[in-house]
């Protein structure tokens, strides 16, 4: 049974289907568009052929992607306009996550660099709380809201250029809910909320998800609107043919009930169009564009039946009624914010740069939404333009994460040189956000493995713009370093340190941070295995530390564009309580550029002790994957170092959005060395390394398999999972 959600409580009108008077005996024609994810773009090709045959559509009902395409057509967009919109969209990026990484706040970028494995988890008094879906819909929400600006002021879908319905499933009652009013963007978003992928949409007492769960081909819903002829377009994934393996048997069993409903719906349609989409997966948006011509092919194969439904006179009236220009955007009259509780409204308002009294610009509005979502506390950020049309109220409606504000993040790093040396590291982060109206955060980290450590920092903004901040901190670390002599591992050196510090800093918008501070602590070092004459150390430490970071990478896993610059200057002084007087200045620069499937990378890093002698517990270390890869991790050490890197990656395969980004194949060349003093630095003794690597950028972090060859012929093999600490 099909339930109907009525925005205003008005009874459903069974004769609503129709945009004009009949011509003779010409029937009222309804269109049922099924769900199918990426496969649903075939609907665009079908619409092109329907218009070629001059078929006027009197009403549309869509499920999931069928609701997206059907809603755009009901708004008055031509198939060509719809095609231009869908071709311009990075569908994979839209479904991959919330805010693009470039738009995250700097602190959230830090979290991504450290904790690539797994997802953010909530911590409540009752235990652990997982997000309701792995993907957020911020980009999708903006796309839908932007599209439906054509329908400003429309709250009844019967008043669109073509009467429209969106099919959803209510999780609470287990019934089909057909939306016929309210916010069109919300209705479409609810219809495509794939369970476990996108968060459900709450409307009144309904918790709505993808309509394809119960009614993927809504033929009966079109009949209920009064359509006399129903054209149904079915792009659903066929049942798997091979049911020999356990996974295929399970998939077949889960699909049988829905397939039975689809069979009934197909039988009820007057004209059924089923594009041949092969193995295209519903979440494989990287290949979705190929679905559109397949839709055209399938529709043209039914040209004889379609020809009988054409009506030139009615189609001309249909086109005139449907093709109305989109209304101009208004002058902004006011800005309202709803939904904020633990995040102060002032923090949100400071991120809105659309100006009252000025015409509203879509680019500026999108930037406002990005700045709001960069706070990192929202599962949804949406906008709405309210009446009056000529001087609108801009409403930002935010939905705070129901699993916050106490968050856990997990990091996992594994590396193996396939020659007996391997390392497994795990890191747990607990962060408490929104401690006060200025947005203070308390971050705590624990790391285990070959390197162990803990840290705690209170990040307190000092001004309402969240630019200046202070950060008292405490940290402890213990690591085991391999010591080499002429490429032979001869010892293990155990280094332990702890310190307390206090920083004053400046946030450089969402791109970077500068901080300067002092710290005081203790360092200890002793030989654990072997006897390379390394000193035993038990020293007081004290230093002034400055750090400048700019992070504009698009991904913390396998970047394809952007750059990262990081500079750290450490001055150890007796006046600050240190026993060792020395300095360390290190810089690192990474640049990535992509054209099509080709990505070039350039890296340059180096360090200097500025004429001083670094202690045994704090030298510069070089070696390992991405650091002269033909050498073992930390094999080279000294007071000065420099490494240059030039590489190339080719994207050989795009992963379905549920699993990650892509598979890459490529390599890089490196040249560099370490030196004991400035006088010994020479290009004549540069060491070289060539690395061939395959990488997979998964949703759980990057995976690398690499083979590094040094210029002396020595080789290192690497298998790395997740981030390295």
Secondary structure, DSSP 8 states (H G I E B T S, - for coil): -EEEE-TT-----TT---SS---TT---EEEEE---GGGGGHHHHHHHHHHHTT----EEEEETHHHHHHHHHHTT--HHHHHHHHHT--HHHHHH-SS-GGGS-HHHHHHHHH--SS--EEEETTEEEE-S-SS--HHHHHHHHHHGGGGTT--BGGGSSSEEEEEEEETTT--EEEE-BS-HHHHHHHHT--TTTS--EEETTEEEEEGGGT-SS-HHHHHHTT-SEEEEE-------S---SHHHHHHHHHHHHHHHHHHHHHHH-SEEE----TT--TT-GGGTTHHHHHHHHHHHTTHHHHHTT--HHHHHHHHHHH--------EEEEEEEES-SSS-HHHHHTT----TTSB--HHHHHHHHHHHHTTS-EEEEEEEEES-TTEEEEEEEEEE-TT-SEEEEEEEEEEE-SSS-EEEEEEEEEEE---STT--EEEEEEEESSEEEEEEEEEEE-STTS-EEEEEEEEEEEEEEEEEETTEEEEEEEEEEEEEEEEEEEEETTTEEEEEEEEEEEEEEEEEES------EEEEEEEEEEEEEEE--S-SSS--SEEEEEEEEEEE-GGGT-SS-EEEEEEEEEEEEEETTEEEEEEEEEEE-TTS---TTS-EEE-STTSSTTS-TT-EEESEEEEEEEEEEEEEEE--TTTEEEEEEEEEEEEEEEESSGGG--GGG-EEEEEEEEEEEETTEEEEEEEEEETTS-EEEEEEEE---
